[in-house]
Amino acid sequence: MTDIFDNKILCRKCNKEMRKAQIQRNGFILRALVCTTCNEKIIHPNDEQEYHKFIDLKNKEFQVKMRIVGNSHTVSIPKEIVSFIRDQEKIMGNMVKLCFEDFGRLSLNFGQPNQRVIKTREVRMMKNGKPILHTRQVYDSDKEKNKLYNKDDE
């Protein structure tokens, strides 16, 4: 089956040929066609449909139980989320990255095992309405880079 984006598509506004491009939204890379003249964009329908599924799942809140299995705690991941992850056959049984992001917040990363994660957060402490400390904390999953960020930069 051929893809509609494999054909020559003209812009409906200026009647010029549109060029293939990629647009990134919330970590998604969407295939698109862009008119170089008027900047009109057409997103691939399949990619747009997948993106809307992602947004719908992202806006849902799931209630799941935490259980004890042996010496570990387990949390079940709803089937909707697991089935959304594209390569679920490759993920099941493999290691995932678990990060303790902040108080009361954990994150699971099903991405590539060598994927690098960088997070920053600013901390401001006030006393009697006056700032007494302002610092930026940087976390880098590359441990060697983390040593560089943790040094005082002030």
N, C-alpha and C positions, 0 to 999 in steps of 0.2 A: 504494500500500500504506500502510495506517495504522500509526502507531506505538502500541505498547501504553501508552506514557506519556501519550498524548492522552486516555486514558480516566480516569474517576474511579476511584481505587484507595483501598481502605480498609485501615487498619493491622490486621494479624492479631492484635495484642495487645489494643488498646483499641477497635477498630472505628470509629475516627475517620478522616475523609478526610485523605489525605497531601498535602503541598504540594510543588511542584517546587522543586528547589534545584540548586546546583552545588557539587561537592566537588573540591578540588584536591589531587592527589597527584603528587609528582615532576614538576611542571610540566604534568601532564595535568589537563584540566578534565573531570570526569565528571558526566554528567547523573544526577540522583538524585531520589528522592521521600523526604521526611522527615516523620515524624509530629511535630506540634508538642506533643503531649501526652507521649509516652513516648520521643521522640527516636529511634525505630526508623528505619533507613535502608535503602532499596532502590536499588542502583546499576543503571543501564540496562545490560542484558545485552551490547549491542554495545560500549558504552564499556568495560565490564569485560573483555571479550574482547580488545580492542585494548590495554588496559593490561597484561594478562598477556603478550601478545606482546612488548610493550616491555620488561617485566621479564626475560623469557627472553632477548631480544637483549642487554640490558644486562649480564646475567650471563655471556654468552659472551665468549670471548677469541679474536680472529681473528689469524692470522699472515699478514701481507701483505708484499709486496716493495716496496722503494723503488727506483725506477729513475731514470735521468737521461734527460731528453728536452730536447735543445737545451741551454739554459743553466739549466734548471729541474729540480728533482727532483719526481717524481710518486709517489704512493702510491695503489694501487687500493683502492676502497671495495667491500666485499663486496655482492653483489646483494641479500642478505637485508636489509641495512641500508637500501640505497637504495629498495628496493620498500616498505619499511615507512614511509618518509617519504611522507606523504599526497599531496602535490601534486608528485610527481616530474616530471611533464611541465613544470611551471612552473619547476622548479629546474634541470633540465639546461640547460647553456649560460649560466646566469645566474651572477652573482658570489655567492660565499659568503664569510663572514667567518672569517678564520684568525687565531687568537690564540696567542702563545707564553705559556702560563700559568705555567710553572715549569720548572726544569731537567728536561729529558727529557719534557716534557708539552706537546702542542699540542692545540688544540681547533678544530673546525670548527663554524660556526653557520649552519644552513640557514634560519634564521628570517627575519623581516621585515627589510628593509634598514635601517629606522630604529629597530630594536629597541635599547634601551639595556642595557648589561651593566655590573653593578657587582660587584666582587670585593673581598674583604678578606682579609687574613692578618696574624697576629700574629707578631712576631719577638722572641725573648727570647735574649739572650746572657748566658752565665754564665762566670765566671772563679773558679776555686777554690771552686766550689759557691755562689758569691754572685752575684746578678743585677747586671750592670753596664749593661745596656741592655734596655729593653722599649718596643717601638714597634708601632704598627699601620699597615700599608700598605693603602691603598685605591686601587683602580683603577676608573675610571669611563670607559666608552667615549665619553661626551660630553666632548670635550677641554676645553671651558670649565669644566666641573665638576671635572675632574681637577686643574686649577690650584689650586682651593680646597682639595682634599683633601691635596695634597702639602705644604702649609704645615705647620710644626710646630704641633701643637695642645697642647703641654705648656708 
